[in-house]
Every structure is written in C-alpha cells, then in structure tokens.
C-alpha cells in the first residue's frame, strides 16, 4: 500500500471544481467514442464475415476514434492522479520527498504535453495543406485533430494545476493519505 498526494481528493477550489467538471465531460465523451468504436467494429466484422461487406474505412476510423478517445481520457486521469507510478523506492520517503518527486514527474509530463500539442498542431496544418483524406469515403483526416488539440490543451491546464498542488505540497510537507490497492 502506498500513499500519494491528492489521490481520491476532489479539488476544493472553484477553478479546480470547474476543471474537474470539464475533465468529467471529456471522459464521458471518450467513453462514448469507445462505445461507438466497439459497435462499428462489431458491425464491420459481422458485415465482412456474413456479407463480404465491411464498414468502408473501418481501420482508419478505428485509429481516429481510439486516438480521440485516449486524448479525451487524459485530463481526467491526470486530475485524479491515475497515471502509473512506480513507488518501490519511495514508499518510506518523507511526504516532502514524495511530493518533490511527484512535482518533477509532473513537470516532465507538462513539457511533454506542450511539445506534443505543438507538434500535433503543425501536423494538422500539414495534413490540411496536403488535403490528406481517407480514401474510402473522402473524409479529410485533419478535421478530427482540433478536438484532440482541445483535449491536449485541457490536459496542459490540468497538469499545470496539479503541478501547483505538488509545489504547495513540497512547501508545506503535506502528504494526503490514501490507501492504494496494489497487485501484490
């Protein structure tokens, strides 16, 4: 069992509560997209097997929908501190040390998210300039990326928010307790 700051603790400030609601909405959207994808795959496989008529462009659509669903889940996961953490070496560390290491990890995640969003934007621009389409039904591939970028911007805001909480934990030495069910 391990203790991590802010696990199972909902934000108590107005900005954090609003951010939490946005993250919930995006996570619900991600869940709906995953359901749509599952239905489409079932229809496509059934159509392919029974009638030799799969859903046109099903492989491309699955890639687009699953990618968008993942982007939609990321902000909620970060706000709830649901990312995978290997804490074998930090189990017996003082609260301030754990908060410091969490802050370093969160800072790296922030840098990665900003760079990824920046490059995703330029990838979208390039796809648009090249008129890249899914051949099966003449669908412009770039048109799905703005939603992914919005999800990433929300993720960046959430990461920055959680980073400020980590910094506060380092300053105060606070460590909020939560028992985590581990796989041991």
N, C-alpha and C positions, 0 to 999 in steps of 0.2 A: 504494500500500500504506500502511496506517495501523496504528498501534499503539494499543491500548485496554487499560485495566486490566482484569484478571480474565478476558479472553477465553480460552476453552478451558482455564481453570484451575478444577478442581473444588474445592469448599470442603474445607478441610483440618481444620476443627474439628468436634467431634461434632454441635453444633447445625446447622451448615451441611450436613453429610452427611445428617442426618435430613431437613432441609428439602429437600435435593436428591431424596431418595427420594420424598417427598410430591409434589414437582413432577413427577417422572417418572410416578408413578401417575396424577396428574391429566391429564398429557399423553397417556398411553395411553387414558384414558377419553375424552378429546377426540377422539382418533383413531378409537376405536370408534364414537363418536357420529357422526362424519363418514362412516364406512362405512355405518352404519345409515341415515343420511340419503340417501346415494347409492343404496342398494338400494331404499329407499322411493320415491325419485323415479323410478327406473327402472321399478319395478312400477306406479307411478301413471301414468306416461306410456304404458307399454305397455297398461295396462288402459283408459286413456282412448282410445287410438288403435284398439285391436283390438276392444274390447267396450263402449265408451262407459261404462266403469265405473272411474273413477279411485279412488284411495285417498281416503276421506272426510276432509276437513280437511287435505289434503296441504300446502296453502300455509301454514296455521297451524303444522303440525308441523315443516315445514322451517325456519320462523322460530325456533321454540322450540329445536329441536335444534341448529341452527347457532349460535345465540346461546350456548347452554350449552357447545358445543364450543370456541368462541372464549374464553369465560371460563376453561375448563379449560386452555387452552394458555398463557394469560398469565403465570402464575407461572414456568413453565419458561423461557419466553422472557426474562423479566427476570433470572432467576438466571444464565442463560447469556449475558446481555448481548446478546440477539439483536434488540433494538429498532433501528429505523433511526436512524442517526446521520449527520448531515451534518458532516463534519470538514474541509471545504475550507480554512477559515480557521485551523484549529487544528493542521494537520499538522505544522508546525515549532515548535509551542509546547513549552515545557519540560514534563516529566512532571507537575510540581506544578500547573501551569496547567490541563492537560488534566483532571487528577483533580478540581480545583476546579470546572471547568465541568460535568464529569460529576456531581459532587455536587449542583450547583444543579439540573440537569435531573432527577436522581433525587428531589430534594426536591419539585419541582413535580409529578412523577408521583405521589409519595406523597400529596400534598394532593388531587390529582385523584381518586385511587383511594379515599381516605377519603370524600370528598364523594359520589362516585358510589355507593359501597356504602351510605352513609347514606340517600341518596335512593331507592336500589333497595329498601331495607327498607321505607320508607314507601309506595312504590308497591305492594309486595306486600301490605302491610296494607290499603291502599285496595281493591286487587283482591279481597281476601278479604272485606272488608266489603260490597262490591257484588256478591259472588257472580258475578264475571265468568267466563264459561265459553266454551269453543269449541263453537259450536252443533252442529257436525257429529256430535259424539259425547258431548256433555255432560261435558266434561273441564274441571275447574277450573284456569284459567290460572295462578293464584297458586302452585299446588303445585310448579311447576318452579323457582320463583325461589329457594327456600332453597339448592339446590345451587349456583346462581350466586353467591349471597352467600357461601357457604363458599369457593368459588374466589376470590372477591374478598378475603376475609379472609386466605387464604393468600398472595395477591398482596401485600397490605399488609405482611405479615410479611416476605416476600421483599424488597420494596422497602426496608423499614427495615433489613434485613440488608445489602443491597448499599449502602445509604447509609452505614452504619457502616464498610464497607470503603472507600468513597470518602473519607470523613473521615480514615481512617487513612492513605490514600494521600496526601492533602494534607499531613498532619502529617509523614510520612516522606519525601515526594517520590518515592515508589516508582511505577514505571510498568512493569507486566509486559508483556513484548514478545510480540507475536503478529502474524503477517503475515495480512492480510485480502485475499482475492482480490476485487478490485474489478471493476466492469463496464467499466473503461477499455480 
